[in-house]
Amino acid sequence: MRKTRQRDLILRVVCTHPGHPSLQDVYQMARQQMPRIGLATVYRHLEQLARAGVVRKVVLGDRVTRYDTNIGKHYHIRCVECGRIDDLPLSFMDTIHERISQSVGYQVLEHFLEVVGRCPACYHGVTVDNKAGRQ
C-alpha cells in the first residue's frame, strides 16, 4: 500500500479517536485538518486500511460501519440510548471455536457477539471517563 498524506491523516484520525469512529466521524475530523478531502476519498482509504488489516470494520446492531484499531479478536458493548461503543473483554470466549466444534462438529470460521445495554452515563446520568472507548 502506497503511503499518502490523506491515508496517513485518516489512519491518525482513527487511531486518536477515543472509540470506534464511523465514516462520518472520520470524515468530519479529517476535514478539520484537510478541508478539501472528500467523503469518497475517506471511504476508499478506510476500505484499503481494512483490507490491509490495519483497521477492522465493525458493524453492530445499529448497522453503522465503524472502524477499530484493535484488530485482535474482541467483543463490543453498545449503549442503546447514546450509541457509545466500548470494547468488552471476555477471556472465557477465547476457546469458543474449539468448544463449538467439539459440541456440534462444525468447523467454525467466525463468530460475532454484541452486547447491548445502557452505558454508565445514560443509566446513572453521570459522565464516566472510560478508557475502552466511546462512540
Order of alpha helices (4+ residues) and beta strands (2+ residues): alpha-alpha-alpha-beta-beta-beta-beta-alpha-beta-alpha
